[in-house]
Amino acid sequence: MAAKGNFELLCLENPLLDIQGVADQKLLDKYDLKANDAILAEEKHMGLYEDLLQNYKAVLIAGGAAQNTARGAQYMLQPDSVVYIGCIGKDKYGETLEKISGEAGVKTEYLYDEKTPTGRCGVVITGHNRSLCTDLAAANNYKVEHLKSERIWKQVENAQVFYVGGFHLTVCVPAIKALAEEAASKNKTFILNLSAPFISQFFKDPLDEVLPYVDILIGNETEAAAFAESHGIESKDVKEIAKAIANMPKKNSKRARTVVFTQGTDPTVAVSAKDGGDVDVKEVAVHAIGDEKINDTNGAGDAFAGGFVAGIVEGKGLEQSIDMGQWLAKLSIQELGPSYPSPKQTYKSS
């Protein structure tokens, strides 16, 4: 399917403002955080955001995993290709998110919460690691009624590819299911990102409710391990885990499931189910980059997903779509936060 600039890609998840600072183990210990993790904030974490702003020269960056991915996909696609949906507050942080997404060419269709502030994510950078601590706030209040309103649902019907970040499994499963069922019934592509280990660990039931609809599942090696542990997959080998997931039950039999796991600097693994329980396994090498060029790994996975999904929207093959993801991730980690270089660079296949 060639991209016509007709809003073929629709993304759903949790819009957040990232409060990002470079810190040390002392700050991680203070708030009981791990160096390379993503969690939902509890009461003990609420001081983190002001701490970052007051003591660690934190910067404010548009965030939310799928919003980052939406901006990344639009970076590589023709204008007017991407719609992004989520819930924000009626406040200056929400206005900031709207402005940054608009400047990136993403059409935002936010649900506005009049009473709850825009969600925020504390991002603690230590070396090449990032620890994410999310206070969902308004993002937690998304409602399926917004998605099913006449104006928004017309855009759902128009889209050909749906991308949902796994973090939304903690927010509004009915909205995810509505997109998933639209995809299955009309043979559109439904993509889910596992997003973080805690999704498989603590939100297994909603994940399992959505999984039969998933045409393409994206994750990294730690998310793969968490999925395997929570689903009784005994292997710790990323390829074997991907094979097991690829062959799990599926609603839309017209599309074989593909599982894509990134592994940092190791090759990305892609496993596609075939008839009879067999699978096709591909490994795609990452785009090499020197440590001295790495500025910030926050959003690298989102950037990979953005480039990869852009390839899917454009009808590229699996290996080229993965290469597009790796190309965009390489660009993003040289920037500050989950962002992309300006002036815009043009992808060339490796």
Residue pairs with C-beta under 8 A, 6 or more apart in sequence:
1 8
1 160
1 313
1 314
1 315
2 314
2 315
3 77
3 78
3 81
3 313
3 314
4 78
5 77
5 78
5 79
5 80
5 81
6 80
6 81
6 158
7 80
7 81
7 82
7 83
7 107
7 155
7 158
7 159
8 81
8 158
8 159
8 160
8 161
8 313
9 70
9 73
9 77
9 81
9 82
9 83
9 159
9 160
9 161
9 162
9 163
9 309
9 310
9 313
10 82
10 83
10 84
10 85
10 155
10 156
10 159
10 161
10 162
10 163
10 179
11 66
11 67
11 69
11 70
11 73
11 82
11 83
11 84
11 85
11 162
11 163
11 164
11 165
12 66
12 84
12 85
12 86
12 147
12 162
12 163
12 164
12 165
12 168
12 175
12 176
12 179
13 64
13 65
13 66
13 67
13 86
13 164
13 165
13 167
13 168
14 64
14 65
14 66
14 86
14 87
14 119
14 134
14 136
14 139
14 140
14 142
14 165
14 167
14 168
14 171
15 64
15 67
15 84
15 86
15 87
15 88
15 94
15 97
15 110
15 118
15 119
15 139
16 63
16 64
16 67
16 97
16 118
16 119
16 120
16 121
16 134
16 136
16 139
17 60
17 61
17 62
17 63
17 93
17 96
17 97
17 118
17 119
17 120
17 121
18 60
18 61
18 62
18 63
18 120
18 121
18 123
18 298
18 337
18 338
19 49
19 52
19 53
19 58
19 59
19 60
19 120
19 121
19 122
19 123
20 52
20 58
20 59
20 60
20 61
20 123
20 125
20 296
20 298
20 336
20 337
21 52
21 53
21 56
21 57
21 58
21 59
21 123
21 124
21 125
22 56
22 57
22 125
22 126
23 52
23 56
23 124
23 125
23 126
24 126
25 35
25 126
27 33
27 51
27 56
27 124
28 34
28 35
28 124
28 126
28 131
30 51
31 44
31 45
31 47
31 48
31 51
31 133
32 44
32 45
33 39
33 45
33 48
33 124
33 131
33 133
34 131
35 126
35 127
35 129
35 131
36 129
36 130
36 131
36 222
37 131
37 132
37 196
37 197
38 131
38 132
38 134
38 195
38 196
38 197
38 198
39 45
39 132
39 133
39 134
39 196
39 198
40 133
40 134
40 135
40 136
40 170
40 198
41 48
41 122
41 133
41 134
41 135
41 136
45 122
45 133
45 135
46 135
48 122
48 124
48 133
49 120
49 122
49 135
52 58
52 122
52 123
52 124
59 336
59 337
60 93
60 96
61 123
61 336
61 337
61 338
61 339
62 68
62 71
62 96
62 97
62 100
62 101
62 338
62 339
63 121
63 123
63 299
63 337
63 338
64 86
64 97
64 119
64 121
64 139
64 165
65 165
65 167
65 193
65 195
65 301
65 302
65 305
66 84
66 86
66 163
66 164
66 165
66 167
66 168
66 193
66 302
67 84
67 86
67 97
67 101
67 106
68 299
68 302
68 303
68 306
68 338
69 163
69 165
69 193
69 302
69 303
69 305
69 306
69 309
70 82
70 83
70 84
70 101
70 106
70 163
70 306
71 82
71 100
71 101
71 104
71 106
71 306
71 338
71 339
71 340
72 302
72 303
72 305
72 306
72 307
72 310
72 328
72 332
72 340
73 81
73 82
73 163
73 306
73 307
73 309
73 310
73 313
74 81
74 82
74 104
74 105
74 106
74 306
75 104
75 306
75 310
75 328
75 340
75 344
76 306
76 307
76 310
76 324
76 328
76 347
77 310
77 313
77 314
79 105
80 105
80 107
81 313
82 105
82 106
82 107
83 106
83 107
83 108
83 109
83 155
83 159
84 101
84 106
84 107
84 108
84 109
85 108
85 109
85 110
85 111
85 142
85 146
85 147
85 152
86 110
86 111
86 139
86 142
87 110
87 111
87 112
87 113
87 138
87 139
87 140
87 141
87 142
87 143
87 146
88 94
88 97
88 98
88 110
88 111
88 112
88 113
88 118
88 119
88 138
88 139
89 112
89 113
89 114
89 116
89 117
89 118
89 119
89 137
89 138
90 112
90 113
90 114
91 117
91 118
93 117
93 118
93 120
94 110
94 112
94 118
94 138
97 108
97 118
98 108
98 110
101 108
102 108
104 340
109 152
109 155
111 141
111 142
111 143
111 146
113 138
113 141
116 137
116 138
116 140
116 141
117 137
117 138
118 137
118 138
118 139
119 134
119 135
119 136
119 137
119 138
119 139
119 140
120 134
120 135
120 137
121 132
121 133
121 134
121 135
122 132
122 133
122 134
122 135
123 130
123 131
123 132
123 298
123 337
124 130
124 131
124 133
125 296
125 298
128 291
128 294
128 297
129 297
130 296
130 297
130 298
132 196
132 298
134 167
136 170
136 171
139 171
140 170
140 171
142 168
142 171
142 172
142 175
143 172
143 175
144 172
144 174
144 175
144 178
146 152
147 153
147 156
147 175
147 178
147 179
148 178
156 178
156 179
156 182
157 182
159 188
160 188
160 189
160 313
161 188
161 189
161 191
161 309
161 312
161 313
162 179
162 180
162 182
162 183
162 188
162 189
162 190
162 191
163 191
163 193
163 305
163 309
164 176
164 179
164 190
164 191
164 192
164 193
164 210
165 193
165 195
166 192
166 193
166 194
166 195
166 196
166 199
166 207
167 195
167 196
167 199
168 175
168 176
169 176
169 199
169 203
169 206
169 207
169 210
170 199
170 203
170 206
173 206
173 209
173 210
176 206
176 210
177 209
177 210
177 213
179 190
180 190
180 210
180 213
180 214
180 251
181 213
182 188
183 189
183 190
183 213
183 215
183 252
184 190
184 213
184 251
184 252
187 252
187 254
187 255
189 215
189 216
189 255
189 312
190 213
190 214
190 215
190 216
190 252
191 214
191 215
191 216
191 217
191 218
191 309
191 312
192 210
192 211
192 214
192 216
192 217
192 218
193 217
193 218
193 219
193 301
193 305
194 200
194 217
194 218
194 219
194 220
194 223
194 224
194 226
194 227
195 219
195 223
196 223
197 222
197 223
197 225
197 226
198 226
199 207
199 223
199 226
200 207
200 223
200 226
200 227
200 229
200 230
200 231
201 226
201 229
201 230
204 230
204 231
211 217
211 245
211 248
212 248
212 249
212 250
212 251
213 250
213 251
213 252
214 250
214 257
215 252
215 255
215 257
215 258
216 257
216 258
216 259
216 260
216 312
217 245
217 257
217 258
217 259
217 260
218 260
218 261
218 262
218 304
218 305
218 308
219 227
219 259
219 260
219 261
219 262
220 261
220 262
220 263
220 264
220 301
221 238
221 261
221 262
221 263
221 264
221 266
223 261
224 238
224 241
224 242
224 261
225 236
225 241
227 233
227 241
227 245
228 234
228 235
228 236
228 241
228 244
231 244
233 240
233 241
233 244
233 245
235 241
235 244
238 261
238 263
238 269
239 269
239 271
239 281
241 261
242 259
242 260
242 261
242 269
242 270
242 271
242 281
243 259
243 271
243 279
243 281
245 257
245 259
245 271
246 256
246 257
246 258
246 259
246 271
246 272
246 273
246 279
247 257
247 273
247 277
247 279
248 257
250 257
250 273
256 272
256 273
256 274
257 272
257 273
258 270
258 271
258 272
258 273
258 318
259 270
259 271
259 272
260 268
260 269
260 270
260 308
260 322
261 268
261 269
261 270
262 268
262 301
262 304
263 269
264 286
265 286
266 286
267 283
267 284
267 285
267 286
268 283
268 284
268 286
268 322
268 325
268 326
269 281
269 282
269 283
270 281
270 282
270 283
270 284
270 318
270 319
270 322
271 279
271 280
271 281
271 282
272 279
272 280
272 282
272 318
273 279
274 280
282 318
282 319
282 322
284 319
284 322
284 323
284 326
286 326
286 329
286 330
287 323
287 326
287 327
287 329
287 330
287 350
289 330
289 333
289 334
293 333
293 334
294 333
294 334
295 333
295 334
295 335
295 336
296 333
296 335
296 336
296 337
297 333
298 337
298 338
299 332
299 337
299 338
299 339
300 329
300 332
300 333
301 329
302 332
302 338
303 325
303 328
303 329
303 331
303 332
303 333
303 338
303 340
304 325
304 326
304 328
304 329
305 325
306 325
306 328
307 321
307 324
307 325
307 326
307 327
307 328
307 329
307 347
308 321
308 322
308 324
308 325
309 321
309 325
310 321
310 324
310 328
311 317
311 320
311 321
311 322
311 323
311 324
311 325
312 321
316 324
320 349
323 349
323 350
324 347
327 347
327 350
328 340
328 347
331 340
331 341
331 345
332 338
332 339
332 340
334 341
335 341
